[in-house]
Amino acid sequence: MHLRNLVAILTAAIALATSAHAAALSPKAQAALARGEAYAEVTPDPDGVSGKVSAVIDIEASPAKVWSVMTDCVTAGKMVTNLARCTIVSGDIKRGSDVREHVTHRSLFLPAMRIVFRSVYEPFTRIRFERVGGDLKVEQGEWRLLALRGGAATRVFYENRLAVDLPIPRALLREGLRKDTPKVLLNLRKACLAAA
């Protein structure tokens, strides 16, 4: 195969992958990104117990830079402002997975919580996470990083299915997540731009 043909095939594949991700975004999400905002949608799961959070933001930093900020326990408190402590309990990101404990301060919608989760890392593209202990009833999701403009920027996708076992009306909890998730993504952007 000639080098020119290979380049054309790779370019077409990248364009198709990028447009497939863009096509998966709702018109509201696309409009928010066009305005430079973060977008989050929170829906109830069919099980009636958990909810699903889907969110996205564009960041003017490379996937490697975004990755380094996202995976650093020290900067976790810059993303989640009510985070009191982030601790790596076991494992090693360099070996592909770890277990972390997050302890939060009380917030308007939730009491102080302890959240223990395992993360599986695919460097610069994806972090899958799942609850292994703590106060959440359900937590399972992922972060995906998509390089934009040849790696000069990154589109960050966040998906999480979660539930708490607390006497809080589910609609109120979903509204809290709808308001707080974009703030976390905007904080991630600030931390990435400050680290650049």
ABEGO torsion letter per residue (X at the ends): XBAAAAAAAAAAAAAAAAAAAAAABBAAAAAAAAAGBBBBBBBBBAAGABBBBBBBBBBBBBAAAAAAAAABAAAAAAABAABABBBBABEBAAAGBBBBBBBBBBBAABBBBBBBBBBBBBBGABBBBBBAEEABABBBBBBBBBBBGGGABBBBBBBBBBBBBBBBBAAAAAAAAAAAAAAAAAAAAAAAAAAX
